[in-house]
Amino acid sequence: MDFSLPPDLTAYLAELDAFIAAKIAPLQARDDNERFFDHRREFARTDFEAGGTPRAEWEALLKEAQTLADEAGHFRYGWPTSMGGKGGSQLALAVIREHLAAKGLGLHNDLQNEHSIVGNNPFVLLFKEFATPEQYARDSAALLSGQMTIAFGLTEPNHGSDATHLETRAVRETRDGQPGWRIDGEKMWTSGLHHASHCMVFARTSGADGEAKGITCFVVPAPLIKIEEWLWTFNMPTDHPRVSLTDVWVPEESYWGEVDRGLAAAQSFVHQNRIRQAASSLGAAHYCIEESVRYAKARKPFGKPLADNQAIQWPLVELATQVEMLRLLIRKTAWDMDRLDHREIEHQLGDKVSMCNYWANRLVCEAADRAMQIHGGIGYSRHKPFEHIYRHHRRYRITEGSEEIQMRKVAAYLFGYMGPRKDR
């Protein structure tokens, strides 16, 4: 067994570091862009008078950084080579996400809205795996050029983790002699819809509530969807609206994949996000631990380093131990994902992905909380990044499936209700 990272990946991490130093750090330092990352960050980023949505200047800065990364060949690193990317593996993306998050807050990687110089765009692989040849011919050019940008509409006001019980319905209806679908329903947390051109809207097209089959993934033009309100969150700004679809009509072929089999596309989306969230949380936890160690060695209350106290050492020892163990699980799981057909991940590795996700997201919250405690008053303030890290990563214990749902999936694999042990 060889636990060392491939040489080409370690070289790429060094290349990313050099790119950040040469291009991204100077951009962050320019024109007081530091206001988006220092103690002013929440107010600098948020247009409170426009519903709490991101300020135009903040999103323009993110776009400028993304453009620089794209020109350097980094942003699409994880995209398939057939779609203009570098074919970065799940393992490589997990390692990169950890590496970037471990650097702390910065323009290189600010996950509040999934911004990173190495993009996380699960729609690309999802589209490649599930689009029919006809759908690929119709949408690929717009998707890959950025003309077509996608929001994700699965969660509803009354249904989150119980997605198979969603109430949004789509029925076939002909209008002006053209066959199509009428969609009615509501969605929650439809992130990014304020600048998306389309939204993946999951709707029941057949079957009964609770059945996995019978859900279709429609691709609906964003202007047809009504934003009812912007949902203010623990970590502002918000790009998470509650939306409604009332008598929305789309042409017959306005979906990806197959009619009644859209839930598999949703699972593709969440599995990619879950392993990368886990890696990001791992990196942020490592950052909190290292900053705490550094501060404890430098701070000298009562005339001696804070680090001399075992009350300071032992909680960090516990956290550091968990980081080391979790890193191995995340990398092993990502490595296994690379060796499976993409559609088989849910059936073979769903439990491992869930283990990584719920434990990493819980761990980073504990690490951020401990960092605040060790830093004392200044740690609680916004002059340190720990409160931001906590507020951001706390949402990951709910999104992409709450930690209770993740544990439920692990139990289902463990006891043979699903996964490889089923029907043994």
KEMAR-794953 format. One line per field, with one value per residue: z, y, x of N, C-alpha, C in turn. Coordinates in steps of 0.001 Angstrom, whole numbers, plus 500000, padded with zeros to 6 digits. Atoms other than C-alpha are relative to their C-alpha. Example, Ala and Ser with C-alpha at 12.3 -4.5 7.8 and 13.67 -1.06 7.14 Angstrom:
<rs>
nw = c(500000:499940)
nv = c(498810:498810)
nu = c(500890:499180)
caw = c(507800:507140)
cav = c(495500:498940)
cau = c(512300:513670)
cw = c(500000:500730)
cv = c(501200:501090)
cu = c(500900:499230)
</rs>
This chain:
<rs>
nw = c(500000:500122:499592:500476:501106:501277:500198:500812:499176:499111:500846:500334:498819:500017:501094:499495:499026:500751:500676:498974:499615:501118:500610:499166:498838:500376:500269:498708:499339:500810:499864:498742:500081:498715:499230:500175:499257:498631:499086:500683:501107:500167:500501:501327:500977:499976:500314:499088:500511:501166:499590:499401:501050:500114:500690:501354:499964:499474:501040:501079:499572:500149:501435:500487:499551:500759:501361:499935:499794:501232:500984:499613:500124:498705:499594:500537:499747:499742:501092:500908:501106:501172:499833:499858:498727:499867:499535:498629:499332:498728:499012:500181:499593:498534:499470:500313:499162:498664:500062:500110:498791:498900:500047:499357:500861:501047:501325:500683:499666:499012:500277:499646:501181:500772:500837:499866:501253:500613:499874:499670:500796:500159:501135:501215:500037:500004:501372:500833:499676:500082:501189:501192:501113:500508:498999:500037:501202:499826:498882:499549:500351:499105:498638:499872:500235:498917:500355:499252:498616:499429:498580:499648:499315:499494:498705:500001:498666:499134:500251:500183:500149:500551:501354:500780:499671:500492:500431:501333:500989:501416:500803:501431:500467:501312:500152:501361:500849:499650:498772:498947:498611:499075:498698:498883:498724:499304:499651:498984:500031:501408:499939:501232:501033:500372:501225:500830:501181:499905:498724:500001:499158:499858:499842:500178:501253:499888:498769:498730:499063:499354:500987:500665:501410:500245:499873:501213:499842:501037:500093:500199:500062:498724:499966:499792:498594:499185:498704:498998:498955:499763:498677:499265:499347:498968:500662:501089:500655:500399:501384:499818:499986:500096:501310:500378:501409:500144:501404:500831:501130:500728:501083:499682:499748:499046:498837:500168:499651:500439:499245:498841:499423:499719:498662:500099:500274:498723:499187:500553:499512:498567:499671:500322:499003:498657:499789:500072:498746:498945:500149:499637:498548:499445:500135:499102:498637:499858:499855:498653:499054:500154:499492:498537:499506:500170:499026:498643:499761:499937:498918:498742:498778:498745:500202:500703:501188:499839:500468:498935:499250:500622:500339:501372:500882:500214:500993:501341:500319:500436:501322:500960:500243:500885:501328:500657:500353:501007:501279:500641:500457:501138:501185:500420:500613:501308:500846:500391:500925:501320:500559:500237:500912:499241:499567:498974:498724:499042:499590:499447:499102:499374:498554:499738:500296:498886:498848:500185:499981:498722:498978:500304:499743:498547:499500:500231:499044:498716:500090:499999:498649:499131:500355:499351:498562:499725:500307:499071:500539:501394:500799:500138:500835:501449:500427:500309:500946:499484:499987:501391:500320:499310:500566:501343:500031:499252:500920:500641:499178:500400:501456:500686:499107:498629:499454:499617:501222:500328:499078:500384:501159:499512:499323:501019:500573:498960:499645:501190:500620:501329:500208:500315:499081:500156:500445:499640)
nv = c(498800:498760:498908:498731:499397:500080:498858:498947:499253:499120:498930:499094:499179:498950:499089:499184:499051:498963:499201:499161:498946:499099:499387:499841:499164:498577:499556:499828:498831:498803:499220:500353:501238:500701:499798:501171:501128:499652:499893:499341:500873:500270:498793:499692:500962:500112:498855:500186:499276:500722:501327:500764:500703:499562:498733:500140:499876:501267:501022:499607:500409:501455:500295:499643:501061:501206:499822:500203:501433:500699:499709:500758:501422:500612:500011:501190:501148:501216:500340:501031:499471:499873:498798:498857:499968:500797:501340:500201:501109:499694:499921:498744:498894:500008:499512:498579:499268:499947:499146:498599:499601:499944:498705:498991:499186:499278:499992:501250:501097:499544:500977:499503:500239:501022:499421:500523:499934:501305:499973:501152:499883:501369:500108:500400:501456:500464:499865:500974:501360:500259:499436:500843:499368:498858:498939:499515:499173:498779:499128:500046:498808:498909:500331:499946:498627:499159:499322:500703:500199:500847:500103:501359:499915:501279:499796:499259:499523:501082:501218:499806:501292:500957:499477:500811:499554:498641:499710:499399:500923:499660:500822:499695:499083:499417:498606:499497:501123:500512:500802:499520:500341:498939:500252:499206:500387:499053:500477:499219:500041:500156:499108:499470:499741:498578:499796:501207:499928:501109:500708:501395:500122:501395:500065:501340:500174:501233:500727:499545:499364:500925:500858:499376:499874:499112:498617:499566:498814:499011:498853:498950:498644:499304:498968:500580:500362:498815:499931:499544:499297:500403:500602:499535:501146:499823:499449:499150:499763:501155:500173:501161:499576:500863:499679:500715:500239:500058:500125:499829:500949:500172:500967:501418:500501:499114:500744:500741:501400:500637:499747:500865:500531:498842:499979:500399:498780:499295:500723:499652:498657:499956:500769:499166:498936:500515:500339:498758:499298:500663:499609:498586:499903:500525:498971:498888:500465:499980:498594:499556:500633:499418:498633:500084:500383:498847:498990:500502:499928:498604:499305:500323:499522:500376:500105:501209:500255:500661:501370:500857:500555:501180:499673:499479:501019:501245:499864:499911:501351:500758:499512:500341:501440:500221:499506:500990:501180:499653:499787:501309:500489:499196:500317:501369:499987:499337:500941:501033:499400:499940:501348:500487:499282:498890:500318:501043:499457:500042:501365:500672:499171:498953:499926:499397:498574:499413:499969:498876:498721:499559:499871:498825:498779:499872:499741:498619:499159:500160:499359:498549:499635:500100:498892:498808:500093:499829:498613:499110:498956:499685:501123:499840:498826:500193:499710:501316:500646:501232:499911:500153:501425:500734:499699:500593:501465:500534:500331:501283:501065:500062:500071:501243:501081:499718:501050:501127:500774:500686:501128:500957:500753:500912:501096:500822:500858:500876:501039:500709:499503:499575:500185:501356:501030:500227:501336:501085)
nu = c(500837:499240:500865:499451:500727:499289:499098:500595:500941:499236:499474:501096:500243:498974:500376:501104:499453:499284:501026:500639:499051:499715:501171:501191:499682:499986:501363:500656:499413:500258:501243:500654:500772:499899:501227:500851:499432:499657:501141:501117:500392:501432:500659:499459:500527:501457:500859:501124:501159:500528:500421:498911:499267:498612:499737:499461:498540:499484:500091:499085:498666:499933:499953:498669:499095:500335:499486:498548:499769:500376:498959:498805:500292:500297:501401:500689:499130:500757:500910:499478:499188:500868:500807:499112:499302:498778:500346:499550:500682:500642:498932:499281:500857:500089:498721:499904:500943:499413:498817:500394:500720:499042:499326:500825:500848:499300:500601:499660:500914:500973:501055:501328:500827:499283:498952:498647:499248:500264:501446:500830:501218:500499:500913:499296:499929:501389:500486:499298:500416:501436:500641:500051:499260:500756:499896:498622:499853:500789:499636:498604:499234:500400:499579:498543:499540:500464:501250:501040:499584:501039:500329:500422:501280:500492:500640:501258:500350:500452:499236:498566:499346:500968:500189:500937:501356:500175:501366:500007:500544:499933:500917:499928:501037:499714:500391:499799:499634:498670:500016:499117:500293:500375:499368:500522:499414:499129:498664:499281:498541:499615:498836:499428:501004:499998:499218:500068:500864:500953:500036:500416:501193:500401:501450:500574:500718:500776:499736:500553:499075:499084:499344:498856:500346:501127:499545:499309:499152:500274:499092:500994:499430:500158:501043:501327:500106:500218:499329:500952:499263:498621:499931:498824:499390:498972:498820:500471:501286:500779:500466:500864:501395:501182:500562:501216:500296:501451:500384:498799:500026:498746:500153:499893:498647:499325:499513:498753:500160:501232:501218:500246:498758:499161:499416:498591:499227:499882:499018:498691:499690:499693:498807:498846:499908:499736:498592:499213:500281:499228:498602:499898:500142:498756:498980:500306:499721:498538:499621:500366:499080:498665:500041:500105:498675:499121:500382:499719:498554:499573:500702:499341:500661:499327:498566:499547:500822:501288:499829:499480:501125:500598:501386:499932:499424:500740:501070:499409:499522:501177:500388:498944:500091:501137:499619:499140:500789:501000:499323:499830:501300:500433:499194:500318:501330:499879:499251:500961:500960:499361:499911:501349:500876:500571:501361:499954:499526:501099:500301:498836:499189:500809:499751:498685:500121:500748:499104:499072:500690:500553:498960:499174:500751:500081:498652:499583:500717:499313:498685:500200:500425:498831:499106:500547:499773:498576:499646:500685:500862:499688:500485:501443:500248:499899:498636:499450:500914:500604:501455:500443:499846:501070:501311:500109:499975:501141:501095:499739:500590:501402:500133:499603:500403:499584:499140:500855:500248:498751:499868:501047:499503:498969:500698:500661:498945:499460:500969:500439:501228:499584:498569:499508:500462:501435:500453:499074)
caw = c(500000:499078:500889:499197:496821:493123:492167:489535:492157:494630:491762:490907:494489:494217:490908:492544:495403:492917:490986:494177:495129:491659:490632:493331:496372:494513:493344:496916:498096:495368:495863:499458:498386:501816:503099:501778:504006:507159:509995:507515:505343:506078:505444:502472:500792:501590:499979:502917:501074:498188:500167:501611:498279:497370:496425:492770:493679:495621:492803:490273:492299:492433:488680:488061:490142:488370:484981:485971:487162:483966:481786:483750:483250:486880:487110:484933:486351:487436:484196:481854:479139:476539:477917:478009:481435:482759:483962:487584:489657:492739:494792:493299:493824:497453:498094:496375:498305:501588:500574:499645:502685:504984:503885:505632:504242:500965:497375:496345:497964:499656:500010:501141:497578:496393:494919:494292:491766:491154:490426:491959:489266:489795:486959:484376:485274:485992:482489:480897:482661:482334:479236:476165:472902:471772:475025:474834:471280:472343:475578:475789:473947:476071:479304:478629:477432:480536:478630:480396:484188:486447:489836:491683:492697:494749:498309:499005:501904:503244:502005:502391:503056:502138:498487:497176:498814:496911:496002:492763:489883:486134:483737:479977:478303:474696:474059:470657:469098:470790:473303:476636:480403:482921:486199:489483:492861:495222:495942:498766:498960:495183:495493:492780:491000:490971:488197:486768:483281:484114:487102:487468:488808:490126:489805:490148:486794:487837:490747:494366:497088:498507:495330:493830:490330:488871:489415:486385:486216:484201:483018:483337:482172:485271:484192:484419:488129:490664:493585:496608:499189:499988:502961:505381:506964:509746:507243:504976:502153:500857:497355:498622:497565:498152:494736:493120:489780:488852:485509:484157:480716:479039:475747:475734:475715:478535:480817:481349:481473:481231:482236:485659:486367:487442:491055:489968:488641:492027:493713:491354:492411:496151:496123:494320:496751:499844:499322:498417:501337:503575:502181:502555:506135:506853:505509:507490:510662:510114:509705:513000:514828:513420:514180:517728:518240:516913:519159:522255:521822:521426:524089:527582:530341:533866:532382:530526:527134:527027:525265:528500:529858:529214:529235:526001:524586:525005:523141:520217:520415:520116:517108:515406:515811:514189:511312:510592:510646:508614:505967:505272:505030:502678:500376:500371:499593:496794:495422:495437:493699:490867:490375:490070:487301:488332:488583:490927:493625:495300:495425:496448:498339:499585:503193:502997:501356:504129:506828:505422:505096:508442:510461:508679:508941:512637:513171:511607:513825:516880:515667:514979:518382:520094:518178:519424:522978:522840:521262:523886:523170:519919:518730:519299:517343:513598:513526:513423:510834:513187:513573:509776:509396:511998:510497:506990:507702:510160:507196:505776:508698:507094:503350:500908:503479:507203:509373:510643:507070:506491:509592:508484:505194:506968:509134:506048:504537:507838:508468:504864:504021:501011:499481:498962:502029:500878:500434:501970)
cav = c(500000:503465:506419:509052:511517:511162:513365:515187:516177:517508:519455:520867:522024:523931:525394:526577:528174:530048:531208:532473:534410:535885:536671:536214:537740:541028:541195:540747:543501:545942:548717:547768:544389:543243:544628:541469:539291:541246:542249:544189:541142:540499:544103:544542:541460:541974:544373:544544:546998:544572:541621:540600:539407:539638:543099:543558:544586:541353:539153:541158:540488:536762:536761:538513:535915:533106:534544:534691:531084:529989:531694:529888:526538:525996:526744:523814:521409:518928:518985:515974:516435:515906:519023:521294:520396:518517:515460:515989:512933:512865:512215:515184:517481:516384:517018:520402:521465:520556:522334:525569:525608:525048:528438:530249:532969:534524:535226:531974:529925:531436:528737:530966:530759:527889:530228:528715:529077:525351:525269:522932:522551:519257:520100:519405:515771:515297:516548:514347:511236:511717:513808:511898:512467:514779:516760:516983:518333:520879:522219:521397:524431:526871:525041:524827:528435:529760:531087:528486:528658:526324:526553:523445:523062:519933:521024:522321:524210:520976:518511:518544:515254:513423:514381:511475:513104:516380:518081:519785:518186:518166:516940:516724:519542:520723:524468:526089:522677:522034:519198:520101:520038:522208:522498:523676:523739:525479:525159:526321:527182:527480:528923:531177:531739:535506:535056:531621:531279:527987:525892:522126:521599:518143:517289:514167:512989:509579:507163:507666:509811:508105:506244:506950:506314:508889:512047:513983:516590:519540:522371:525469:528995:531106:533969:531554:531006:533523:534482:534775:535814:535766:533546:535291:532906:532516:533586:536513:537479:535187:533865:531330:532109:530485:530254:529188:527752:528397:527177:527146:525548:524157:522254:518444:517949:520403:517861:516102:512356:510304:510985:509451:508716:512100:511258:509619:513004:514571:511848:512580:516222:515548:512877:515172:517957:515747:514495:517984:519577:517011:517859:521601:521171:519072:521804:524515:522413:521999:525765:526399:523947:525366:528950:527923:526229:529285:531649:529442:529403:533188:534273:534488:535062:534938:535081:531751:530499:529530:526354:525097:524314:520820:522281:523992:521091:518187:519516:520343:516893:515350:517526:516941:513185:513297:515371:512759:509874:511679:512695:509020:508164:511057:510249:506524:507205:509643:507108:504444:506832:507191:503429:503080:503891:507250:505869:503104:505415:505649:501862:500959:503925:505997:505094:506056:509388:510038:509097:511593:514329:514295:513766:516444:519018:518322:518390:521810:523303:521864:523136:526641:526740:525591:528199:530916:529670:529537:532981:534398:537688:538354:534873:535676:538923:539317:540365:536661:534290:531617:532916:533111:529573:528333:530130:528956:525338:524953:524926:521845:519857:520455:520936:518066:515906:516617:514712:512647:511614:510809:508607:507001:506052:504581:502530:501343:500039:498590:496645:495638:497748:499071:498826:495715:493896:494071:490675:488785)
cau = c(500000:501244:499699:501855:500221:501064:504039:502012:499444:502009:503558:500159:499614:502892:501731:498498:500449:502620:499556:497898:501033:501496:497906:495290:497000:497779:494153:492939:495279:494161:491577:490791:489472:490607:487310:485688:487878:488698:486341:484169:483484:479811:478791:481112:479660:475979:473518:471142:468882:468378:467108:470465:471853:475565:476820:477701:481263:481784:480567:482581:485732:484964:484385:487701:489542:487703:488652:492317:492121:490388:492978:495698:493955:492965:489269:488151:490702:488033:486058:486348:488967:486246:484557:487575:488937:491941:490033:491000:490150:487926:491050:492860:489887:489567:493258:493081:489986:491667:494871:493114:490806:493791:495146:492282:490037:491037:490145:491789:489021:485981:483361:480507:479223:481446:484046:487474:490258:489694:486009:483483:480846:479029:476652:479360:479994:476301:475484:478135:476872:473126:472414:471272:473191:470394:470493:474268:474111:471490:473019:476720:478080:476067:476908:480636:480914:479186:476179:474065:474436:472516:470812:469639:466002:465375:464505:461008:459371:457866:460466:464239:465948:462732:463159:461087:458067:458475:455201:456235:454359:454844:452157:452186:450277:450110:450071:449691:450050:453394:453802:455322:455010:453181:455087:453609:455284:457691:461406:463664:467364:467660:471148:472537:469249:469828:472410:471535:470107:468347:467348:467266:463753:462993:459308:457216:455938:454603:454428:453551:455097:458158:459088:462492:461210:458853:460924:462181:464959:463630:465875:463711:464659:465190:462868:459914:460562:459261:461480:459193:461796:465484:466222:468585:471025:473574:476241:475374:475031:472312:471796:469258:465679:462335:460714:457467:456464:452845:451521:455076:455152:458267:458648:458659:462449:463215:464854:468180:468422:465248:461669:460918:464601:465877:466693:469945:471096:470360:472413:475299:475173:475123:477825:480262:479438:479568:483118:484376:482584:484240:487666:487045:485866:488938:491207:489420:489631:493372:493694:491868:494116:497355:496314:495449:498812:500612:498674:499056:502828:503001:500489:502020:499482:500883:504381:504427:503164:499528:500710:502290:498840:497520:494002:495052:497055:494672:491610:493896:495461:491999:491180:494538:494119:490709:492092:494748:492285:489663:492159:492873:489166:488420:491314:490554:486884:487747:490241:487516:485106:487597:487552:483810:481404:479958:476430:477561:478887:475467:475124:478675:480152:477235:477991:481659:480852:478324:480856:483353:480772:479047:482219:484239:481467:481056:484831:485362:482667:484415:487787:486478:484796:487984:490002:487664:488058:491850:492078:489742:487980:489813:488836:485187:485530:485309:488928:489746:488251:486986:483449:483172:484487:482037:479064:479863:480694:477830:475465:477193:475800:472392:472893:473468:471671:471738:474188:471253:470476:474145:474174:470920:472562:475577:473211:471307:474560:475716:472503:471890:468857:470784:474240:476404:475034:471423:469717:472632)
cw = c(500000:500303:499529:498841:498715:499796:499176:500792:500964:499217:499662:501200:500075:498910:500435:501004:499295:499288:500983:500367:498898:499527:500970:501219:499631:499691:501309:500704:499295:500404:501262:499857:501276:500833:499887:500837:501441:500830:499361:499032:499822:499412:498619:498929:499803:499653:500820:499509:498810:500366:500616:498999:499904:499255:498643:500001:500486:498913:498809:500334:499858:498539:499423:500398:499221:498574:499949:500132:498738:498925:500288:499937:501287:500258:499544:500208:500132:498892:499161:498857:498745:500035:500321:501312:499998:500547:501403:500709:501263:501112:499896:500463:501516:500618:499778:500887:501443:500035:499988:501256:501184:500012:500713:498990:498962:498665:499223:500180:501096:499749:500365:498823:499018:499037:500286:498670:499273:500205:500440:499234:499741:498824:498761:499880:499991:498576:499095:500203:499671:498755:498858:498895:499450:500966:500019:498809:500175:500991:500298:499702:500942:501422:500166:499784:501137:499665:500745:501401:500770:501509:500228:500843:500387:501287:499871:501416:500969:499873:499716:499740:499431:498577:499180:500317:499473:499395:498629:498975:498594:499237:498542:499590:498671:499960:498609:499074:500309:501295:501024:501362:500755:501373:501029:501289:500600:500290:501032:499768:498575:499729:498616:498936:499532:498776:499099:498788:500053:501404:499750:500997:500011:500332:499815:498735:499966:501356:501223:500851:500690:499050:499322:498516:499859:500171:498774:500271:498823:500059:499548:499903:501271:499990:500219:501467:500839:501330:501007:501124:500032:501448:500692:500881:501080:499426:498766:499118:499642:498490:499960:500029:500209:498734:499755:498488:499900:498518:499077:498920:499313:498899:500435:500431:501030:501273:499659:500478:499436:500865:501078:500663:500355:501349:499979:499713:501280:500889:499501:500544:501457:500347:499651:501050:501373:500218:499970:501198:501136:499952:500391:501506:500705:499948:500942:501460:500270:500204:501419:501054:499943:500521:501526:500630:499940:501064:501415:500327:500185:501182:501351:501194:501240:499787:499333:498835:500351:499646:501078:500761:499272:499666:498601:499047:499640:499036:498573:499566:499469:498570:498941:499663:499049:498581:499255:499560:498878:498636:499248:499452:498770:498744:499504:499297:498630:499008:499517:499010:498591:499312:499771:498854:500818:500556:501103:501367:501064:500545:500714:501091:500736:501482:500316:499726:501144:501269:499925:500226:501394:501051:499757:500332:501491:500566:499819:500944:501383:499990:500025:501388:500968:499717:500612:501486:500354:499744:500920:499287:498538:499078:499750:499060:498520:499469:499797:499133:500570:500033:498584:499582:500652:499322:498609:500061:500817:499074:499352:500830:499701:498493:499445:500823:501397:500533:500494:498801:499588:500892:499686:498817:500424:500678:498990:499321:501026:500279:498784:499412:498591:499879:499784:500903:499826:499444:500300:500864)
cv = c(501253:501166:501368:500535:499857:501235:501121:500840:500924:501157:501011:500879:501148:501027:500915:501041:501160:500930:500934:501172:501033:500780:500308:500893:501482:500548:500236:501259:501314:500678:499659:498797:499178:500173:498808:498803:500332:500165:500640:499080:499850:501205:500381:499099:500109:501314:499837:500709:499294:498563:499160:499226:500516:501337:499735:500054:498704:498928:500333:499592:498490:499611:500313:498938:498715:500086:499798:498513:499206:500205:499216:498487:499298:499806:498723:498727:498696:499589:498865:500620:500197:501256:501208:500102:499169:498605:499708:498946:500477:500119:501331:501186:500060:500557:501502:500819:500109:500996:501476:500481:500150:501305:501090:500812:500725:499850:498730:498938:500475:499229:500478:499848:499069:500594:499339:500151:498652:499735:498685:500172:498605:499828:499449:498483:499387:500012:498958:498593:499730:500567:498987:500671:501232:501191:500594:500933:501342:500972:500112:501280:501155:499747:500199:501407:500942:500795:499386:499723:499414:500200:498625:500068:498646:500204:500862:500473:498880:498726:500345:498678:498939:500399:499188:500341:501409:500189:500665:498951:500550:499041:500432:500877:500611:501430:500487:498906:499377:499198:500542:499551:501256:499629:500944:499510:501115:499341:500944:499877:499762:500928:500434:500366:501453:500273:498766:500250:498946:499402:498556:499860:498534:499954:498563:499972:498703:499377:500672:500675:498945:499077:500755:500202:500917:501463:500353:501292:500950:501126:501183:501356:500782:501076:499469:499693:501275:499895:500618:500788:499491:499552:500414:498869:500426:500705:500761:500415:498703:500006:498809:500441:498856:500415:499208:499863:499794:500003:500296:498918:499983:498966:498580:499579:500811:499254:499384:498574:499451:500429:498916:499464:501123:499995:499597:501212:500804:499324:500253:501341:499954:499195:500774:501090:499474:499709:501265:500893:499411:500434:501462:500187:499483:501058:501163:499617:500023:501432:500491:499436:500657:501431:500008:499627:501197:501062:499553:500045:501440:500749:499575:500624:499484:499688:498734:499713:499272:498511:499067:499278:498798:500217:500598:498899:498892:500137:500081:498663:499153:500396:499608:498514:499688:500477:498955:498778:500303:500228:498674:499474:500770:499621:498581:499958:500650:499101:498881:500544:500048:498646:499356:500758:501048:499653:498952:500522:499918:498595:499312:500799:501069:500142:500672:501500:500701:500071:501209:501326:500395:500177:501232:501287:500231:500404:501455:500951:499918:500713:501517:500493:499967:501134:501304:500001:500268:501433:500999:501032:500299:498869:500068:501152:499650:500383:498717:499255:498867:500046:499837:498532:499192:500229:499405:498482:499380:499597:498634:498823:499825:499789:498703:498771:500283:498868:498815:499111:499243:498771:498919:499156:499018:498793:499072:499066:498966:498822:499334:500431:500532:499780:498549:498889:499647:498598:498908:498963)
cu = c(500874:499064:500520:499162:500804:500874:499381:499004:500738:500616:498908:499627:501007:499700:498854:500496:500702:499017:499298:500914:500167:498773:498863:500273:500096:498607:499244:500501:499663:498686:499203:499078:500103:498732:499053:500460:500359:498714:498767:499274:498489:499273:500511:499389:498495:499316:498722:498742:499362:499677:501086:500829:501442:500124:500638:501523:500653:499981:500892:501436:500176:500114:501369:501021:499755:500534:501505:500329:499685:501055:501280:499777:499644:498508:499288:500811:499217:499051:500600:500784:499159:499149:500871:500736:501257:499720:500475:499175:499296:501043:500727:499171:499858:501279:500133:499072:500523:501153:499615:499282:500946:500792:499202:499214:500843:499310:500303:498935:499059:498715:498603:499042:500716:501025:501345:500709:499971:498519:499385:498697:499455:499056:500700:500069:498603:499452:500642:499451:498538:499325:500004:500824:499286:500080:501405:500208:499284:500627:501491:500762:499677:500481:501500:500550:499612:498753:498820:500539:498818:499867:499369:498736:499446:499189:498737:499669:499617:500825:501452:500669:499058:499617:499002:498545:499724:498605:499925:499584:500198:499094:500130:498815:500438:499486:500371:500510:501344:499925:500988:499528:499560:500529:499414:500647:500825:501346:500614:501503:500519:501181:500465:499001:500021:500863:500019:499106:498908:500059:499592:498857:499569:498508:499530:499158:499199:500280:499408:501065:500854:500720:501131:499728:498792:500332:500839:500755:499770:501031:499154:500691:499682:498912:498588:499726:499890:500730:499034:500678:501430:500122:501300:500517:500991:501221:499546:501184:499275:499778:499045:498533:499007:499274:498719:499933:498491:499641:501191:499999:501364:499787:500338:501397:500778:500398:501350:499786:498707:498826:499849:501270:500987:500685:501473:500888:500189:501033:501417:500466:500441:501244:501275:500185:500384:501481:500855:499719:500827:501461:500206:499891:501251:501101:499777:500240:501499:500494:499718:500956:501371:500050:499929:501336:500943:499714:500357:501484:500470:499389:500581:499278:500724:501476:500490:499070:498701:500110:500539:498889:499394:498528:499897:500445:499014:498814:500538:500590:498850:499611:501025:499977:498857:500290:500820:499205:499007:500634:500164:498679:499528:500781:499738:498641:500045:500728:499077:498971:500557:500042:498641:499353:499236:498628:499973:500416:498920:499786:501161:500711:499202:500260:501320:499981:499276:500840:500930:499294:499553:501095:500874:499266:499792:501369:500405:499269:500655:501351:499882:499595:501180:500978:499511:500324:501461:500445:499305:499143:500252:499542:498511:499660:500102:501375:500800:498980:499170:498474:499443:500076:498888:498660:499836:499878:498872:498856:500204:499480:498510:499877:500581:499622:500525:500867:499177:499688:501255:500182:498958:500466:501083:499356:499337:500995:500452:499066:499357:498676:500269:501491:500388:499478:498521:499742:501030:499312)
</rs>
